[in-house]
């Protein structure tokens, strides 16, 4: 919890002026490899340049709820992004709206979805039982800590 101080709207710095100003110090091959691995996510969250024919011409994006969002476009794949990644541009908005609608419906019906984390074959144990770690590079870097204050 942050206490004190004024509330303000965070505004990302423009590319080149402050954001990634040390990009020239990163090995070009490593950066290219990283951008290849992150291509989907940079499009999904709207941080890549929108290369789609119609939508790419505007500085704003209209989400599924009709709200207009500014495009950040920090990364430019120079027309070489995969089509499925281009199609995922700002798709997190669709996911958020679906989850919100799901939660509203659950609230109305009282029938809530759940994930059991300690039952064999479900939740976190499924990750190890089915050897899910082999499918992703990030899981070995994750640590899960138990909140002892809630027990």
C-alpha positions as CSV (number, residue, x, y, z in Angstrom):
1,X,0.0,0.0,0.0
2,X,1.3,3.4,-0.9
3,X,0.5,6.2,1.5
4,X,0.9,9.9,1.2
5,X,1.7,11.8,-2.0
6,X,-0.6,12.8,-4.8
7,X,-2.4,10.5,-7.2
8,X,-1.4,10.9,-10.8
9,X,-1.8,9.2,-14.2
10,X,1.4,7.4,-15.2
11,X,2.5,8.4,-18.7
12,X,5.1,6.2,-20.4
13,X,8.1,8.0,-21.8
14,X,8.3,8.1,-25.6
15,X,10.6,5.7,-27.3
16,X,14.1,7.0,-27.7
17,X,13.7,9.8,-25.1
18,X,13.9,7.6,-22.0
19,X,12.3,4.2,-22.7
20,X,15.0,1.8,-23.7
21,X,17.6,4.5,-24.0
22,X,20.4,2.0,-23.4
23,X,19.3,-0.3,-26.3
24,X,22.6,0.4,-28.1
25,X,24.4,-1.4,-25.3
26,X,22.6,-4.7,-25.8
27,X,24.1,-7.3,-28.2
28,X,22.1,-7.1,-31.5
29,X,21.7,-10.9,-31.8
30,X,20.5,-11.3,-28.2
31,X,18.0,-8.4,-28.8
32,X,16.8,-10.0,-32.0
33,X,16.3,-13.3,-30.2
34,X,14.5,-11.7,-27.4
35,X,12.2,-9.8,-29.7
36,X,11.4,-13.0,-31.6
37,X,10.5,-14.7,-28.3
38,X,8.4,-11.8,-27.2
39,X,6.7,-11.0,-30.5
40,X,3.3,-12.5,-29.5
41,X,3.2,-10.8,-26.1
42,X,4.3,-7.4,-27.4
43,X,1.4,-7.5,-29.9
44,X,-1.0,-9.0,-27.4
45,X,-0.4,-6.1,-24.9
46,X,-0.1,-3.5,-27.6
47,X,3.6,-2.6,-27.2
48,X,4.5,-3.5,-30.8
49,X,3.8,-1.3,-33.8
50,X,0.4,-2.1,-35.2
51,X,1.1,-3.4,-38.8
52,X,-2.4,-4.3,-39.7
53,X,-3.6,-2.6,-42.8
54,X,-6.6,-0.6,-41.5
55,X,-5.8,-0.2,-37.8
56,X,-2.1,0.5,-38.3
57,X,-2.8,4.0,-39.6
58,X,-4.2,5.4,-36.4
59,X,-2.5,6.4,-33.1
60,X,-5.4,5.0,-31.1
61,X,-7.1,1.6,-30.8
62,X,-10.8,1.1,-30.0
63,X,-11.3,-1.8,-27.7
64,X,-14.2,-4.3,-27.6
65,X,-16.0,-2.1,-25.0
66,X,-15.8,1.0,-27.3
67,X,-13.2,2.7,-25.2
68,X,-10.3,4.4,-27.1
69,X,-6.8,3.5,-26.0
70,X,-3.5,5.2,-27.1
71,X,-1.1,3.0,-29.0
72,X,2.4,2.8,-27.5
73,X,4.2,1.0,-30.4
74,X,7.6,0.8,-28.6
75,X,8.8,-2.1,-30.9
76,X,8.7,-2.2,-34.7
77,X,8.9,-5.5,-36.4
78,X,9.1,-3.7,-39.7
79,X,6.4,-5.7,-41.4
80,X,8.1,-9.0,-40.5
81,X,5.8,-10.0,-37.6
82,X,3.8,-13.3,-38.0
83,X,0.2,-12.7,-39.0
84,X,-1.1,-14.5,-35.9
85,X,0.8,-12.1,-33.7
86,X,-0.5,-9.1,-35.7
87,X,-4.0,-10.4,-35.2
88,X,-3.4,-10.6,-31.5
89,X,-2.8,-6.9,-31.3
90,X,-4.3,-5.5,-28.0
91,X,-6.1,-8.8,-27.5
92,X,-5.7,-8.6,-23.8
93,X,-8.7,-6.2,-23.9
94,X,-10.9,-9.1,-25.2
95,X,-9.6,-11.4,-22.6
96,X,-10.3,-8.9,-19.8
97,X,-13.8,-8.3,-21.1
98,X,-14.6,-12.0,-21.2
99,X,-13.2,-12.6,-17.7
100,X,-15.2,-9.6,-16.4
101,X,-18.4,-11.0,-18.0
102,X,-17.6,-14.4,-16.6
103,X,-17.2,-13.0,-13.1
104,X,-20.4,-11.0,-13.4
105,X,-22.3,-14.2,-14.5
106,X,-20.7,-16.2,-11.6
107,X,-21.8,-13.5,-9.1
108,X,-25.4,-13.6,-10.5
109,X,-25.6,-17.4,-10.3
110,X,-23.5,-18.0,-7.2
111,X,-21.6,-20.7,-9.2
112,X,-18.0,-19.7,-9.0
113,X,-15.1,-21.3,-10.9
114,X,-12.2,-22.6,-8.9
115,X,-8.8,-24.1,-9.2
116,X,-7.8,-26.7,-6.6
117,X,-4.1,-26.3,-5.9
118,X,-3.3,-29.2,-3.6
119,X,-5.4,-32.1,-5.0
120,X,-3.4,-34.7,-7.0
121,X,-3.8,-34.3,-10.7
122,X,-5.1,-30.7,-10.4
123,X,-3.7,-27.2,-9.9
124,X,0.1,-26.9,-9.2
125,X,0.7,-30.6,-8.7
126,X,-0.4,-31.1,-12.3
127,X,2.5,-29.0,-13.4
128,X,5.0,-31.6,-12.0
129,X,3.0,-34.8,-12.6
130,X,2.6,-34.0,-16.3
131,X,6.1,-32.6,-16.6
132,X,4.7,-29.3,-17.8
133,X,8.1,-27.6,-17.1
134,X,9.5,-29.0,-20.4
135,X,7.1,-26.8,-22.3
136,X,8.1,-23.4,-21.0
137,X,11.4,-21.7,-20.1
138,X,9.9,-19.5,-17.4
139,X,8.5,-22.0,-14.9
140,X,11.9,-22.9,-13.4
141,X,12.3,-19.2,-12.6
142,X,9.0,-18.9,-10.7
143,X,8.8,-19.4,-6.9
144,X,5.6,-19.7,-5.0
145,X,5.6,-18.5,-1.5
146,X,2.9,-19.2,1.1
147,X,1.3,-16.3,2.8
148,X,1.7,-17.4,6.5
149,X,-0.3,-14.4,7.7
150,X,-3.5,-15.9,6.2
151,X,-3.1,-19.3,7.7
